[in-house]
């Protein structure tokens, strides 16, 4: 009878201990452990991070970091850190959090447009993925890479087609560059290549022309007509005389791409730069900005007409007045000059 009581007591103690352990496990694994009010919180884990790095990011987001530590160690997450962007939903328990930051790397939408240089493009991209701007610029401007893929330092910007792309946050500079090369080759499909050949331009020259069209007009529905003007000039050997190339020449020569130039002056037209299409015939040696797809396709499908001139329309802002003759253009131009003088724009 005595031993029976001892056995029962031991069994009861065992049940209590088991209950305590079960409760502790339940509390550790399945009770909400988030400490933020938003629907989600995001954790960005850099490449080569260790558990302590992750823990520092998680600490302000969790009610009890110690309980999370215990489960993370038990599930061997502490020795299996993976870089990326991860979401923690409000109300998640430790088990869900571990599973999320271990296997649910979330893609990010990366977008860029109309940058004027590789340096600026690198800066724009670097705020959206892990790779920093210096590393991005280094790989994008690599002479070996450019030569192997038929680009130069003046045409390299044309490899990056403005759009929105899906990347993992922990994308490296090299991975970004290689993906963009694939996107470029995909963009220049058989149909676009055939159109470029038909109008007598290489893809690189189409991109350069498109960059000028891009800078000339923000109106998508006007771009084919503007492209038609420049193609007419090219086809008869007339200088392009594009003001945006002069503005780029000023910026390129000075190295100051932050300056704002609203008006091209006569003195600017003599600047000695291969980008000055008033001084040098034909297309400039490379892009003056990153053109939108609409500008590229506007060149490939330019409007056939007899216009050779155009100037800003002061009565329909954003659009231009087109002319077939120089005399008509001069009338339109004088109207624009009077208007801009009234606005007090001197530069």
Secondary structure, DSSP 8 states (H G I E B T S, - for coil): -HHHHHHHHHHHHHHHHHHHHHHHHHHHHHSB-B--SSSEEEEEE-TT--HHHHHHHHHTTBS-HHHHHHHHHHTTGGG----EEEEEETT-BHHHHHHHHHH---EEEEEE---SSHHHHHHHHHTTSSS-HHHHHHHHT-HHHHHHTT--TTTGGGGS--EEEEEETT--HHHHHHHHHHHHHHHS-HHHHHHHHHTT--HHHHHHHHHHHHHH-S-GGGHHHHHHHHHHHHHHT-----HHHHHHHHHHHHT-TT-------GGGGG---TT-TTTS-S--SS-SS---HHHHHHHHT-------EEEE-TTSTT-EEEESSHHHHHHHHHHHHHHHHHTT---
